[in-house]
Amino acid sequence: MQAMVIFAGNNKDNYPLPSRVDRNDKTISSDNLNSPQEKNTTGNIFSILIAQGVIESSLGFSPVELGNYDEYTDYEFDTPCGGVDGQIQDQASEAIWDPNFKATPEDLGADDGEMGSSCIDNYDALPGGFSYAHIPPFAFRRPQWSNTFDALEPALANRGPVYELDGSGETGTWSLIDDSGATADGMTPLGKNSVTLAMNGNRTEWAGNIGFNDAHVEFFNRPDPEQVIWTYTDLENENKNQPDNIFMNEDDGDREVVQEPDSEVELTGENNNRNAYLTQYYDLEVGSGQTTISPYYD
């Protein structure tokens, strides 16, 4: 969180955004992308901080990590092979970061500036190297991906499980989804059997650190901290202000989950989504009026 704020201090209060940093396509080519915003994966975002020396790759690996993660030790600072011209002999790559920094075990990698085919041997077998969830900087949440100095606006957290709302948005409560029989493949949503429960909690409740946009970090033992309040405009007055679940994408008006979590999650402005939603994702596709991300679940 401190590294993000340091970066923002030198970049007009903006946190790292690969599509903005790599406007000249020196790291990843836009030729095969629907939009330059498709560069904005979790791996690329935080690889920028490593490349600029603001953090070491070891800081991406949480000391309480229990999933398929480990310190990423293959980081290439000089002429990374995954960057544009990274494999042309006698021609130095001008890549700004290493696009093969693996944030999640499902990351696709890059090969000579092209996303989805890594130049590193056995890349698919590597564990992830970034333990945390963050704001996906798309649609109405894009302005939150900056140092807004808001003490109640979450930006970064220990990643968490998937929940469902028991009851209506008016008075419903959050419970972990029943994932009995689910395969822990990184793409299938997990609740009761998510490894994220055991990292700081007791395997039945999530607990972890949350970093806010004023740069402070607090430890909480619930996914909807009482300090993180959202005003749901379509609810009755007595129910308008309720704690916001940072791992769920709810309608800003009625508090109902916009889309049940799946291997792909659509982010649009249709439901005026500005409430907290923190995740990590390994792939995305930008279309007309919406962005579809592929979250990693474990």
N, C-alpha and C positions, 0 to 999 in steps of 0.2 A: 504494500500500500504506500509506503514511503517512497519507493522507487517510482511508482506511477505519478506521485505528486511532484517529485523532482523532475521527471520528464515533462510534466504539464507546465512547470514553472518556466521551462525553456521553449515551450510550444503553445503560447497563447492560451494556457490552461487546458489544453487538450491532452487526453491520454493517448497512447500509441494507437494509430490506425493505419495499417499497412497500405490501404488504398490511397491515403493521403501522403504517406512518406515515400511511396514508390510510384509517384505520378509518371515518371519517365520510363517505367517498366525495366529498370535495371536489375531487379531481383526476380520478379515473376512477370511473365509476358501476359498481356491482356488479350492476345489474339484468339485464344480458345475459351475465353470467359464471356459469360453473358453481360457481366458488368465488372469493373475494377473492384467493386465491393466484395466480390467473391474471394478476394485475397484476405479478407478480414476474419480468418479462423482464429481460434484460441491459440494455436501453435505459432502462427505468424505474429500475432499481437505481442505475445510475451517474448518471442525471440528477438524482437526489436530492443527490448530492455537489456537483454543479455549482450547483444551485439554492440550496444553503446556503452557497455561496462557499468550500467547502473545497478545490475544485480549479477550474481553468478548463477549458472544453471542449477547449482545445488540448492539454491533458495526456492526453486520451484517444487522441490520434493519435500512434502510435509514430514516432520519428525514423528507424526502419529499415523503415517500412511500404512494401510493394510491391503490396498488393492494391488493391481498389476502395474505398479509404478516404481520407479527408481531414479536416481540421479542420472540425467542425460549427460553422458561423458563424451559423446561423439561430435560435439559442437564444432563447426568449422567457421572460424573468424575470418580467415583469409581466403578469398576466391572460392567460396563454397560451391561444391559440384552441382548442387541443386539450383543455383542461381543462373540467370541468363548468361550465356557464354561460359558457364562454369566448367564445361568439358571440352572446350576448344583449345587445343595445344598452342602454347606460346601466346595466348590472348587472355589476359587477366580479367576475371569477372569483376564487375563493379557492383555486385550485389550488396545491398545495405544490411541484410541480415541473413542468417542461415535458414532457408525455408524448410529444411529437413529437421529442425528442432521438433521433437515429437512430444506434443502436449498430452495426448491420450493414446492408449494402445491401438486405436483405430485410425490414427492419422494416416493420410494418404501419401505424404511426402511429395517431393518435387524433383524433377530431372531436367537440368539445363533450362530452368525457367518455366517449365510446364508442370502444373500441378497434377498429381495423381500417379506419377511413376518415379519412384525414388532411385537415385544413383548409388545408394548405400546398400551393400550386401546384407541380406537377411533383415531388411528394414521392418517387414511385417511382423517379425518375431520380437522386436524390441518392445520393452514396456513403455508406458507413458512417463513423462518427466515433469508434468505440472499438475499439482494436486488440487487446484482450487477452481471454484466457479466464479463467473463474473457476469456483468451486464452484457447481453448481446447488443452491440451498438447499432441497432437498426430501427427504422420507423420512428415512433415518438420517443423511444428510449435513447436514441442517438445523442441528444443533448446531455443526458446523464453521464455519458462516457467522457467526463471532464471534471476538473477540480472545481466543483460548484460551491464548495465550502459549506454544503448542507450537512449538518450533523445527524440527520435522520434519513439520509439517502444512501442505501447500501450500494456498494460497487464491487466488492470482492468478498468471498467467504470460503470456508471449508465446504466442499461440495456436499450435496445432500441427496436424500431419497425422493420418491414420488408419493404424493398424497392425493386423497380424494376428499370431497366435501360431503360430510354426512348431514343431510338436511338442505334447506334453502340457503341462498346467499344472505338472507336476513339474519338468521340465527344459527346457521350450520357450523359444525366444528370439523377440524381437520383430523383425518386418520390416515395411517399408512395404507397404501393399496395392498390388497391380498395378491401376492405374486406366486402363489403355490403353483408348482409345475413350470414356472418360467425358466428360460435358459439364460444364464448369466453370460451373454455374448457381447455386451457393450451396447447393443442396439435395442434390447428389450427393457422397458421400464421396470424398475425394482423398487419395492417399498419395504415390507417387513423383512426381506432377506438381503437388503442392501448392506454392503460392507461399510458404507459411510456411517451407519449407526454406531458401529463398534469403535470408531476412531477416537471419539471424545465422549460418547454416551455409554449406554448399557445394553445395546442391541435391541432396545425397544423404543428409544427416543433419540432424536437427533440432538447433538450439542456441538458447538463450534464457534470459531471466531468470525466476526463480520467486520469488514473494513468499510468506513463511510467516506463520503465525498468531502469531509472536512479533514481527512487524513487520520482520524482516530479509529482505533480498533477495540471492540468489546467482545467478551465471551458471553454467549447465550446458550440456554439449554432448551430452546424451542425454536421451530422454524418461523414462527410468527411473533417476534418479540413485541412486548407491549409498548415499547418506545417507538416502533415502526408502524405508525398509524396511517391508514389510507381513508380518504373520504369517498365513499361509494354513493354517487349522486342520485341513483335511482331507488335507494332504500328509504324506509321510513326514518324519520328524524332520529329516533332513539337508536337506530342501528347503522346510521351512516358512517360513523367513525369506528373502524375496527382494525385490529392488528393485521398486518399484511404478510402472508406466507411468501418468503423470498424465493422459494423453489417452484412456485406455481404461477402460471400465466392466466390471470383472471380478467374478466371484463371490469373496466373501471367503474361502470355504472351499477351492476347488480351483483358483483362479487362471484359470479359463477365462472367455473373454469371455461376458458374460451375454446380450447381443444384438448381432448384427453391426450396426455403425453403418449408419444409413439416414437418409432424410429426416425420420423421426421416431424418437426413442429413448424407451423406457419406463423410468421410474425407480420402483422399488417397494422395499419392505423384504423382499421374498420371499427374496432372496439375501443379506440382511443387509449390503447394500452400504454400507460406511463407508470403503473404500479411496479413494485420490485419483482424482478424475475432474474435469477442468477443461475447460470448453467455453464458447462463447457461443451464445445462441439467441435467435430473434426471435419465437417464439410458443410457447404451451404450453396444454395442456388438463388440467384436474384432474378425475379421476374417482374412483370408489370404490376406495381402496387403491393408486392409482397416479397418477403425473404423467407426461404425455407431452410432451416438449420437441421443438422443431424446431431442431436445431443449424445453424449456418452453416458451410459448408465452402468453402475456396478454396485 
